[in-house]
Amino acid sequence: KTLEASFAVVFLWNPETDKTYAYFGGDFTAKALDLDEIKLVLKKNYEILPEINITDELNYFTPSAESFRELKTFLDSNNIGMLINLNLKGKTRCFILISNRDSLSAYTYNDIVFVEMMNKNISVALSRALLYEEVQLFTQTLQAKIDDATSTLRVQKTQLQEKYQFEKD
């Protein structure tokens, strides 16, 4: 199954640290996306976005926020036909931006069903990857604390041995 899209962007953002990561796939010779602009637009809207957003249908989803109209304008001007808001556990937010179809026809019901299935699988995989990264960071921190405590104990042991030897003599 193919969505007939010329490009896709996976955009990860942690609202607490404001760190962002982007992974690009497909043809980006025509236009490069501005990551700061993506972050700015998504920051304003991520809490109100449904899981799957078809750009052509965003006209029917009309929250009063001006920022939402800004999102629609951004998607249209960057040839993005679909915005997927992945549900990840934890603090990191993930969005997939997919270009309009190469055939210039609208996304079909089958495309939406395919994306919904893909959404669930990607959410699970990314959640696991983020959890693994968290465990790795915890392991490194714990190892550093163990190394520090071991070093302190060695110094104390040497001091005690010297004190004992001094008292013995």
Phi, psi and chi 1 to 4 in degrees:
 res  aa     phi    psi   chi1   chi2   chi3   chi4
   1 LYS       -  135.7  176.7   74.0  178.8  151.8
   2 THR  -132.7  147.6  178.0      -      -      -
   3 LEU   -90.4   -3.9  -65.9  175.1      -      -
   4 GLU    56.7   39.8  -62.7  178.8   20.2      -
   5 ALA   -99.9  147.2      -      -      -      -
   6 SER   -85.0  -20.9   59.0      -      -      -
   7 PHE  -155.6  161.3   70.7   83.6      -      -
   8 ALA  -145.3  148.9      -      -      -      -
   9 VAL  -129.2  129.0  179.0      -      -      -
  10 VAL  -101.4  122.2  176.7      -      -      -
  11 PHE  -121.4  116.1 -175.3   79.0      -      -
  12 LEU  -106.3  139.3  -65.7  159.7      -      -
  13 TRP  -145.8  131.0  165.7   55.1      -      -
  14 ASN  -105.0  110.0 -175.3  -33.5      -      -
  15 PRO   -61.5  -28.9  -19.8   29.5      -      -
  16 GLU   -71.0  -44.4  -78.5 -170.3   -6.3      -
  17 THR   -97.3  -14.0   62.9      -      -      -
  18 ASP    64.4   18.0 -151.4   31.5      -      -
  19 LYS   -77.7  143.3  -76.5 -171.8  175.0  179.1
  20 THR  -130.3  151.1   57.2      -      -      -
  21 TYR  -136.3  140.9  -54.2   91.9      -      -
  22 ALA  -135.1  138.2      -      -      -      -
  23 TYR  -124.4  124.1  -56.4   93.9      -      -
  24 PHE  -105.6  145.0  -60.3   92.7      -      -
  25 GLY  -141.4  139.9      -      -      -      -
  26 GLY   102.9 -157.7      -      -      -      -
  27 ASP   -91.6  112.9  177.8   21.5      -      -
  28 PHE  -115.9   20.2  -89.8   92.1      -      -
  29 THR   -73.5  -29.4   55.5      -      -      -
  30 ALA   -70.9  -44.8      -      -      -      -
  31 LYS  -157.9  132.1 -178.8  167.4 -175.0  166.4
  32 ALA   -93.3  137.7      -      -      -      -
  33 LEU   -84.4  142.7  -68.2  172.4      -      -
  34 ASP   -87.2  109.9 -178.5   -8.9      -      -
  35 LEU   -62.5  -36.2  -65.3 -177.4      -      -
  36 ASP   -64.3  -37.7  -69.8  -27.6      -      -
  37 GLU   -68.1  -41.2 -174.3  179.5    7.0      -
  38 ILE   -57.9  -49.4  -66.3  173.1      -      -
  39 LYS   -60.5  -44.9 -179.2  169.7   65.8  171.4
  40 LEU   -60.4  -46.1 -176.4   66.9      -      -
  41 VAL   -68.1  -43.0  170.1      -      -      -
  42 LEU   -71.5  -33.4  -67.8  176.8      -      -
  43 LYS   -56.9  -38.2  -87.4  173.0  117.3  171.4
  44 LYS   -75.8  -18.1  -64.7  177.8 -176.9  177.2
  45 ASN  -125.7   -8.1  -64.6  -75.0      -      -
  46 TYR   -62.2  -27.5   75.9   91.7      -      -
  47 GLU   -77.1  -21.3  -68.2  178.5  -26.3      -
  48 ILE  -104.3   -3.7   61.3  169.7      -      -
  49 LEU   -78.3  134.1  -76.2  173.9      -      -
  50 PRO   -67.4  172.9  -11.9   21.7      -      -
  51 GLU   -62.1  -46.6  -83.6 -173.2   24.4      -
  52 ILE  -121.8  126.9  -61.7  178.2      -      -
  53 ASN  -124.1  115.4  -56.8  -86.5      -      -
  54 ILE   -91.9  122.6  -53.3  -61.2      -      -
  55 THR   -54.2  -43.3  -55.7      -      -      -
  56 ASP   -63.3  -25.3  -69.6  -19.9      -      -
  57 GLU   -91.7   -6.7  -65.0  175.1    3.3      -
  58 LEU   -65.2  -19.2  -70.3  178.0      -      -
  59 ASN   -63.7  -26.3  -66.9  -34.2      -      -
  60 TYR   -88.2  -14.0  -54.7  110.7      -      -
  61 PHE  -100.2  101.0 -176.8   69.7      -      -
  62 THR  -120.8   72.9   54.2      -      -      -
  63 PRO   -68.9  158.0   19.8  -25.4      -      -
  64 SER   -74.6  -10.2   59.8      -      -      -
  65 ALA   -66.3  130.6      -      -      -      -
  66 GLU   -61.1  -33.4  175.3   64.8   30.2      -
  67 SER   -61.7  -29.0   61.8      -      -      -
  68 PHE   -69.0  -39.5 -167.1   78.6      -      -
  69 ARG   -64.4  -35.4  -75.3 -175.2  -75.2  -75.4
  70 GLU   -62.3  -40.0 -176.6 -177.5  -17.1      -
  71 LEU   -62.0  -47.5  172.4   65.8      -      -
  72 LYS   -59.6  -43.7  169.7   79.7  167.2  104.1
  73 THR   -63.0  -42.6  -58.9      -      -      -
  74 PHE   -60.9  -47.2  169.8   79.6      -      -
  75 LEU   -62.9  -45.2  -63.9  174.5      -      -
  76 ASP   -61.9  -45.9  -76.5  -21.5      -      -
  77 SER   -70.7  -18.4   65.6      -      -      -
  78 ASN  -106.3   14.0  -73.1  -74.9      -      -
  79 ASN    60.5   35.5 -167.6   33.9      -      -
  80 ILE   -97.6  119.8  -63.5  169.7      -      -
  81 GLY   -93.7  -20.6      -      -      -      -
  82 MET  -147.6  136.6 -168.7  179.9  -52.7      -
  83 LEU  -123.1  121.5  169.6   65.6      -      -
  84 ILE  -108.7  127.2  -57.1  164.5      -      -
  85 ASN  -103.0  100.3 -176.9    5.9      -      -
  86 LEU   -77.5  140.2  -67.2  172.5      -      -
  87 ASN   -93.3  102.0  -68.2  -37.7      -      -
  88 LEU  -104.8  147.5  -60.5 -177.6      -      -
  89 LYS   -77.0  144.5  -65.2 -174.2 -177.7 -160.7
  90 GLY    98.9 -162.6      -      -      -      -
  91 LYS   -90.4  -23.2  -60.8  170.5 -175.6   85.1
  92 THR   -72.9  137.7  -58.1      -      -      -
  93 ARG  -105.6  145.0  -54.5  -77.4  177.1 -121.4
  94 CYS  -134.4  135.0 -177.8      -      -      -
  95 PHE  -130.4  144.2  -55.4   91.9      -      -
  96 ILE  -118.7  124.6  -60.2  176.2      -      -
  97 LEU  -108.0  123.8  -64.3   87.2      -      -
  98 ILE  -119.5  135.1  -59.0  174.3      -      -
  99 SER   -64.9  167.2   70.9      -      -      -
 100 ASN   -60.6  157.2  -73.7  -43.8      -      -
 101 ARG   -64.2  144.9  -67.4  176.8   64.5  145.9
 102 ASP   -62.8  -30.7  -70.6  -21.9      -      -
 103 SER   -79.0   -1.4   63.3      -      -      -
 104 LEU    64.9    7.0  -61.4  177.5      -      -
 105 SER   -89.8  163.6   61.7      -      -      -
 106 ALA   -74.6  157.5      -      -      -      -
 107 TYR   -65.7  140.2  -76.7  108.0      -      -
 108 THR   -94.7  172.9   65.5      -      -      -
 109 TYR   -59.1  -42.2  173.5   77.4      -      -
 110 ASN   -62.7  -36.2  -71.2  -24.8      -      -
 111 ASP   -62.3  -42.6  -67.1  -31.0      -      -
 112 ILE   -64.8  -43.9  -52.1  -73.0      -      -
 113 VAL   -61.4  -44.1  169.3      -      -      -
 114 PHE   -59.5  -45.2  172.7   71.7      -      -
 115 VAL   -65.7  -37.8  168.0      -      -      -
 116 GLU   -62.3  -42.4  -74.7  173.7  -15.4      -
 117 MET   -65.9  -43.9  -70.3 -175.3  -28.5      -
 118 MET   -61.4  -39.3 -177.6  179.0   70.4      -
 119 ASN   -57.7  -47.1 -175.3   -1.4      -      -
 120 LYS   -63.6  -44.5  -71.3  173.5 -179.5   49.2
 121 ASN   -65.8  -43.0  -68.8  -27.5      -      -
 122 ILE   -66.2  -40.0  -68.7  172.3      -      -
 123 SER   -59.0  -45.3  -66.7      -      -      -
 124 VAL   -64.5  -46.4  168.8      -      -      -
 125 ALA   -63.1  -45.8      -      -      -      -
 126 LEU   -67.4  -38.6  -78.5  173.9      -      -
 127 SER   -60.6  -42.3  -67.8      -      -      -
 128 ARG   -65.9  -41.7  -72.8  179.9  179.5  168.4
 129 ALA   -63.8  -41.8      -      -      -      -
 130 LEU   -66.8  -38.3  -69.3  168.9      -      -
 131 LEU   -64.9  -42.1 -179.3   59.7      -      -
 132 TYR   -60.3  -43.6  177.0   77.3      -      -
 133 GLU   -61.7  -40.5 -174.2  177.3  -63.0      -
 134 GLU   -63.2  -43.1 -148.8  174.1  -73.8      -
 135 VAL   -64.7  -41.2  167.9      -      -      -
 136 GLN   -61.4  -43.6  -69.1  -62.7   99.0      -
 137 LEU   -64.2  -41.3 -177.1   59.5      -      -
 138 PHE   -63.3  -41.9  175.4   75.5      -      -
 139 THR   -62.0  -43.6  -58.8      -      -      -
 140 GLN   -63.4  -43.1  -69.2  171.2   -3.9      -
 141 THR   -63.4  -45.1  -56.7      -      -      -
 142 LEU   -63.0  -42.7 -176.0   58.5      -      -
 143 GLN   -62.4  -39.8 -173.6   62.0   50.5      -
 144 ALA   -63.6  -40.5      -      -      -      -
 145 LYS   -67.0  -39.1  -71.8 -179.4  179.3 -177.0
 146 ILE   -64.6  -45.0  -70.7  169.5      -      -
 147 ASP   -61.1  -41.9  -67.7  -14.8      -      -
 148 ASP   -64.3  -45.1 -173.0   42.9      -      -
 149 ALA   -64.9  -39.8      -      -      -      -
 150 THR   -63.0  -43.3  -58.5      -      -      -
 151 SER   -61.6  -43.7  176.9      -      -      -
 152 THR   -62.1  -42.8  -58.1      -      -      -
 153 LEU   -64.6  -38.6  -75.2  172.7      -      -
 154 ARG   -62.9  -42.7  -75.7 -170.9 -179.2  128.3
 155 VAL   -63.1  -45.0  168.5      -      -      -
 156 GLN   -64.3  -39.2  -70.1  173.4  -13.8      -
 157 LYS   -62.5  -45.4  177.1 -176.0  173.2 -170.5
 158 THR   -61.7  -42.7  -57.3      -      -      -
 159 GLN   -62.8  -42.2  -70.8  171.5  -15.1      -
 160 LEU   -66.3  -40.7  -75.8  172.3      -      -
 161 GLN   -63.4  -41.1  -74.1  173.9  -23.8      -
 162 GLU   -65.1  -42.0  -71.6  171.7   -2.1      -
 163 LYS   -64.0  -44.0 -177.1  178.1  176.9 -177.2
 164 TYR   -63.5  -44.3  176.2   72.1      -      -
 165 GLN   -63.4  -38.8 -171.4   63.9   32.5      -
 166 PHE   -64.8  -43.3  178.4   73.5      -      -
 167 GLU   -68.6  -32.6  -70.1  174.4   -1.2      -
 168 LYS   -68.9  -37.0 -168.9  175.0  174.2 -174.2
 169 ASP   -78.7      -  -67.8  -22.3      -      -
